[in-house]
Amino acid sequence: MDRIARIGAAVLGAVLLASATACGGSGKPTTASVPGVTATEIVVGTHQPLTGPAAAGYSKISAATKAYFDYVNANGGVFGRKITYKIMDDGYNPANTQQVVRQLVLQDKVFAILNGLGTPTHTGVLDFLNTNKVPDLFVASGSLSWNQPTKYPYTFGYNPNYTIEGKIIADYVKANFAGQKVCVFGQHDDFGADGLKGVQQVLGAGGVAHSETYDVTNTNVAPAIGALKQAGCQVTVSFSVPGFTALAVGTAARTGFRTQWVVSNVGADYTTLSGLLKAAGTPLLEGLLSTSYLPAVDDTANPWIAEFRKLNDQYNNSAPFDGNVEYGFSVGYLFVQALKAAGKNLTRQGIVQAVEKGGFTGPGLAPFRYSKTDHSGYRGLQMGKVQGGKQLLFGPVYTTDDAGGPVEQSSTAQPVPPENGIPA
């Protein structure tokens, strides 16, 4: 072989070797220039209200998610990669959210934003994340805004959207509180507006006797509660974060406003509310109605609760186990499931396609809605009630859509967790 032939053979060999590596021919995950991804690590970021008006309860979520990742990392990670979770505090302030998300994407070069929390906060970063083609996975909110696959192809919700929840709550109220005056108390953004929309879809516009809103920057809810009392509201549906649920319930009690509270899953966690209301919590919360799409935290016979409690003790410093901790573990489980579905050669577009393909399972009481044309999360909920200091679920799991579809009983059985608590 002459010199030119030897050089050609060497070049060809190098090209073939590079091609085999790029195609995963070595059997190892590739390390092509995907932001936040190396052969040994996946860097993911989130914005959370570790301080501020929504910190009560919600500040526990990301710690639980990280604990789940620590467990997965201790068991080999995902295709040999360890998950690094960068948690940024935005104080539930939209201006802060834009700042920290830009830092995570532009400076920290994260692979994805996971479970960014809040309707008013996350709304402000939708365009930025999708313009930069950053997977915006499992937003911690039920706003309808997350389900716009054409406009926001990289964004996916997690919670049941608030219109679905409003419909399911209204269906229960219609069947069990017929003839009573129904009112709505909601956050002054898409959270409250989407929830009210769902209630009115079932009860009709005239079926809501009165509605009031609150702003997260103003903790004085007395005028709104006074207006609800003046309107004679017998059943009050509340689309509120925990701090404002507690303010509303406490203010109502102080002013002699007696109403049946029915609270969105977002702001109804009993442990969080009783902690905020202190000694008054036990009597004030008795009989409070709510919804849930995850198993009751006190249902220790549920295999998901048993698994998450065990991991919480081992990896989350035995933090008090409430609905926020359960939520955090559930999100971690889903993200690992999505990573595995995306395969060894992880890319941003690949994980988007994996979520759109659907088929995910987990601790949810109702199935997910994920598809190419639907980027929203869970499709249904179950009613719950505080009884004897415990938040217990009862009745069927209901599913519906955010349009004119009926509220129906779900026929989907909850799957059992894998033996080691890690998706196959």
C-alpha positions in Angstrom: 0.0 0.0 0.0 1.5 3.4 -1.1 1.6 6.4 1.2 -1.6 8.1 -0.2 -3.5 4.8 0.2 -2.3 4.4 3.8 -3.4 8.0 4.6 -6.8 7.4 2.9 -7.3 4.2 4.9 -6.5 6.0 8.2 -8.9 8.8 7.4 -11.6 6.4 6.5 -11.0 4.4 9.7 -11.3 7.6 11.8 -14.5 8.6 10.0 -16.0 5.1 10.6 -15.0 5.2 14.2 -16.6 8.6 14.7 -19.8 7.4 13.0 -20.0 4.3 15.1 -19.6 6.5 18.3 -22.2 9.0 17.1 -24.7 6.2 16.5 -24.1 4.6 19.8 -22.2 1.7 18.3 -20.0 1.4 21.4 -23.1 0.6 23.5 -22.5 3.7 25.6 -24.6 6.9 25.6 -23.2 9.5 23.2 -21.8 12.9 24.4 -22.7 15.0 21.4 -23.2 18.7 22.2 -26.5 18.5 23.9 -26.8 21.2 26.6 -26.6 19.8 30.1 -25.8 16.2 28.9 -22.5 14.4 29.2 -21.6 10.7 29.3 -22.0 10.8 33.0 -24.5 13.6 33.9 -27.8 15.2 33.1 -28.2 18.7 34.4 -31.8 19.9 35.0 -33.1 23.1 36.5 -36.2 24.4 38.1 -37.7 27.6 39.6 -39.5 27.1 42.9 -41.0 29.4 45.6 -38.6 28.5 48.4 -39.6 31.9 49.9 -42.5 34.3 49.4 -46.3 33.9 49.4 -46.4 30.4 48.0 -43.5 28.9 50.0 -45.8 27.3 52.6 -45.9 23.7 51.5 -44.6 24.2 48.0 -41.0 24.7 49.2 -40.9 21.0 50.0 -41.6 19.8 46.5 -38.2 20.2 44.9 -36.4 18.7 47.9 -38.5 15.6 47.4 -37.8 15.5 43.7 -34.1 15.8 44.3 -34.3 13.0 46.9 -35.8 10.7 44.3 -33.0 11.6 41.9 -30.4 10.9 44.6 -32.0 7.4 45.0 -31.9 6.8 41.2 -28.3 8.1 41.1 -27.3 5.7 43.9 -28.7 2.9 41.8 -26.7 3.7 38.6 -28.6 6.7 37.3 -30.3 6.6 33.9 -28.2 4.8 31.3 -25.2 5.5 33.5 -25.9 9.3 33.8 -26.4 10.9 37.2 -29.1 13.6 37.4 -28.1 16.9 38.8 -31.0 19.1 39.9 -30.4 22.9 40.1 -33.1 24.4 42.2 -33.6 28.2 42.0 -35.8 30.3 44.3 -38.0 32.8 42.5 -40.1 33.8 45.5 -43.3 33.3 43.4 -42.4 36.6 41.7 -42.6 36.6 37.9 -39.7 39.0 37.5 -37.5 36.8 39.6 -38.6 33.7 37.5 -37.4 35.3 34.3 -34.1 36.1 35.8 -33.4 32.6 37.3 -34.7 30.7 34.3 -32.4 32.7 32.0 -29.5 31.9 34.3 -30.3 28.2 34.2 -30.6 28.1 30.4 -27.9 30.6 29.3 -25.3 30.2 32.1 -25.8 26.8 33.6 -26.7 25.3 30.3 -29.4 22.9 31.7 -30.8 20.2 29.5 -34.4 21.0 30.6 -36.6 23.0 33.0 -38.5 20.5 35.2 -41.7 21.3 37.2 -41.3 25.0 37.2 -44.0 26.1 39.7 -46.7 28.6 39.4 -49.2 30.0 36.9 -48.2 33.7 37.0 -44.5 32.9 37.3 -44.1 30.3 34.6 -46.3 32.1 32.1 -43.5 34.7 31.7 -40.9 32.2 30.6 -42.9 30.2 28.0 -41.8 32.2 25.0 -38.1 32.2 26.1 -38.0 28.4 26.7 -39.7 27.5 23.5 -37.7 30.0 21.4 -34.5 28.4 22.8 -36.0 24.9 22.3 -35.5 23.9 25.9 -37.8 21.0 27.1 -40.2 22.6 29.6 -41.4 19.5 31.3 -44.3 18.9 33.7 -45.1 22.4 34.8 -46.4 22.6 38.4 -49.7 24.2 37.5 -52.9 23.4 35.8 -53.1 26.4 33.5 -54.5 25.8 30.1 -51.5 27.7 28.7 -49.2 24.7 28.9 -51.3 22.8 26.4 -50.5 24.6 23.2 -48.5 22.2 21.2 -48.3 24.3 18.1 -47.3 27.5 19.8 -45.3 26.0 22.7 -44.1 22.6 21.4 -41.5 22.1 24.2 -44.0 22.7 27.1 -45.9 20.0 28.9 -48.2 20.3 32.0 -48.4 17.9 34.9 -51.4 18.8 37.1 -54.9 18.2 35.8 -55.8 21.6 34.3 -58.0 23.8 36.4 -61.0 23.7 34.0 -61.1 20.0 34.3 -60.9 20.3 38.1 -63.6 23.0 38.1 -65.9 20.7 36.1 -65.4 17.8 38.4 -65.9 19.9 41.5 -69.0 21.5 40.1 -70.4 18.1 39.1 -70.0 16.9 42.7 -71.5 20.2 44.1 -74.5 19.9 41.7 -75.2 16.4 42.9 -74.7 16.9 46.6 -75.6 20.6 47.3 -78.5 21.1 45.0 -80.4 24.4 45.6 -77.6 25.9 47.6 -75.9 29.2 46.6 -72.5 28.4 45.1 -69.7 31.0 44.9 -66.0 31.0 43.8 -62.9 32.5 45.4 -59.9 32.4 43.2 -56.4 33.7 42.4 -56.4 36.7 40.1 -54.8 34.9 37.1 -55.3 31.9 34.9 -55.5 29.7 38.0 -58.7 31.3 39.2 -60.1 32.2 35.8 -59.6 28.6 34.4 -61.2 27.1 37.5 -64.2 29.4 37.4 -64.6 28.6 33.7 -64.8 24.9 34.6 -67.4 25.4 37.4 -69.5 27.5 35.0 -69.4 24.9 32.3 -71.3 22.6 34.6 -73.4 24.9 36.7 -73.9 27.6 34.0 -72.9 31.2 34.3 -76.0 31.8 36.5 -75.0 28.9 38.7 -72.2 30.8 40.3 -74.0 33.4 42.6 -70.9 35.4 43.2 -67.1 35.3 42.6 -64.2 37.1 44.3 -60.4 37.1 43.5 -57.3 37.7 45.5 -53.8 38.9 44.5 -50.8 37.1 45.8 -49.1 40.4 46.7 -51.9 41.4 49.1 -52.6 39.2 52.1 -55.7 41.2 53.1 -58.5 38.9 51.9 -61.1 40.4 54.4 -62.9 42.5 51.7 -63.3 39.5 49.4 -64.5 37.2 52.2 -66.8 39.9 53.4 -68.3 40.1 49.9 -68.8 36.4 49.8 -70.5 36.5 53.2 -72.7 39.4 52.0 -73.7 37.4 49.0 -74.9 34.5 51.2 -72.6 31.9 49.7 -73.4 28.5 51.2 -70.8 26.6 49.1 -67.5 28.3 48.3 -65.2 26.8 45.7 -61.6 28.0 46.2 -58.9 28.1 43.6 -56.1 29.2 45.9 -52.5 28.4 47.0 -52.2 27.0 50.5 -51.3 30.4 52.2 -54.4 32.0 50.8 -56.6 29.0 51.5 -55.6 29.4 55.1 -56.2 33.1 55.1 -59.6 32.6 53.5 -60.7 29.9 55.9 -59.3 31.8 59.0 -60.8 35.1 57.9 -64.2 33.5 57.3 -64.2 31.9 60.8 -63.2 35.2 62.4 -66.0 37.1 60.7 -68.7 34.5 61.2 -69.0 33.5 57.6 -70.2 29.9 57.6 -69.8 28.1 54.2 -68.8 24.7 52.9 -65.3 25.1 51.5 -64.4 23.0 48.4 -60.7 23.6 47.7 -58.6 22.9 44.6 -56.0 20.2 45.1 -53.4 23.0 44.6 -54.2 24.6 48.0 -55.8 21.9 50.0 -53.0 19.9 51.6 -54.1 19.2 55.2 -50.7 19.1 56.8 -49.8 22.5 55.2 -53.1 24.1 56.1 -53.1 22.9 59.7 -49.6 24.1 60.1 -50.6 27.6 58.9 -53.8 27.7 61.0 -52.0 26.2 64.1 -54.4 25.3 67.0 -57.4 26.6 65.0 -56.7 24.2 62.1 -58.3 21.1 63.5 -61.8 22.4 64.0 -61.7 24.8 61.0 -60.6 22.2 58.5 -62.9 19.5 59.6 -65.3 18.7 56.7 -63.3 20.6 54.1 -63.8 19.1 50.7 -61.0 18.9 48.1 -59.8 16.9 45.1 -56.7 14.8 44.4 -55.1 13.0 41.5 -52.5 11.2 43.7 -53.2 8.7 46.5 -54.0 10.0 50.0 -50.8 10.5 52.0 -52.4 8.7 55.0 -53.2 5.6 52.8 -50.2 3.6 54.0 -51.6 0.5 52.4 -51.1 2.1 48.9 -47.9 0.7 47.5 -46.9 4.1 46.0 -47.3 5.8 49.4 -45.3 3.0 51.1 -42.5 3.3 48.5 -42.3 7.1 48.6 -42.4 7.1 52.5 -39.5 4.7 52.5 -37.5 6.8 50.1 -38.4 10.0 52.0 -36.9 8.5 55.2 -33.8 7.4 53.4 -33.0 10.3 51.0 -35.1 13.3 52.3 -34.0 13.4 55.9 -37.4 11.9 57.0 -39.2 15.2 56.2 -42.8 15.3 57.3 -44.6 13.4 54.6 -47.4 15.4 53.1 -49.0 16.0 49.7 -46.2 18.3 48.6 -43.5 15.7 49.4 -45.6 13.0 47.6 -46.0 15.4 44.6 -42.2 15.9 44.4 -41.5 12.2 44.4 -44.2 11.6 41.7 -42.7 14.3 39.4 -39.2 12.7 39.9 -40.6 9.3 38.9 -42.2 10.6 35.8 -39.1 12.5 34.7 -36.9 9.4 35.0 -39.6 7.5 33.1 -39.4 10.1 30.3 -35.6 10.0 30.3 -35.6 6.2 29.8 -38.2 6.5 27.1 -36.0 9.0 25.3 -33.2 6.4 25.1 -29.4 6.4 25.6 -28.7 9.0 23.0 -30.5 11.8 24.9 -31.5 14.9 23.0 -33.9 17.7 23.7 -36.1 16.9 20.7 -35.9 13.2 21.7 -37.4 13.7 25.1 -40.2 15.9 23.7 -41.0 13.1 21.2 -40.9 10.5 24.0 -43.4 12.5 26.1 -45.7 13.0 23.1 -45.6 9.2 22.5 -47.3 8.8 25.9 -47.8 5.5 27.6 -46.5 6.8 31.0 -47.8 5.4 34.2 -47.2 6.1 37.9 -49.0 6.9 41.2 -51.7 8.9 39.5 -55.3 8.0 40.1 -56.2 8.9 36.6 -54.2 8.5 33.3 -52.1 11.1 31.6 -53.3 12.9 28.4 -49.9 13.3 26.7 -49.9 13.0 22.9 -48.7 15.1 19.9 -51.8 17.1 20.1 -52.3 17.3 23.9 -49.5 18.5 26.2 -51.6 18.6 29.4 -51.1 16.3 32.3 -53.5 14.2 34.3 -57.0 13.9 33.0 -59.0 13.4 36.2 -59.3 13.6 40.0 -61.0 12.1 43.0 -62.9 13.9 45.8 -61.5 14.1 49.3 -62.7 15.2 52.7 -61.0 16.0 56.0 -62.4 13.7 58.7 -60.9 13.3 62.1 -57.7 15.2 61.2 -57.1 13.1 58.1 -57.6 13.9 54.4 -59.4 10.9 53.0 -60.4 10.2 49.4 -63.8 8.8 48.6 -66.0 7.9 45.7 -64.9 7.2 42.1 -62.1 8.8 40.1 -63.6 11.2 37.6 -62.3 12.3 34.2 -63.4 14.9 31.7 -62.0 17.4 29.2 -61.6 21.1 29.3 -64.4 21.6 26.7 -68.0 20.5 26.7 -67.4 16.8 27.4 -69.2 15.0 30.2 -67.7 14.2 33.7 -67.4 10.4 33.8 -66.1 7.7 36.1 -62.6 6.5 35.1 -62.2 2.9 34.2 -58.4 2.9 34.5 -56.9 1.0 37.4 -53.9 2.4 39.2 -50.7 0.5 38.4 -48.4 -0.9 41.1 -44.9 0.5 41.3 -41.9 -1.5 40.1 -40.2 -3.5 42.8 -37.3 -1.1 43.2 -39.4 2.1 42.7 -37.5 3.0 39.5 -39.2 2.9 36.1 -38.2 0.0 33.9 
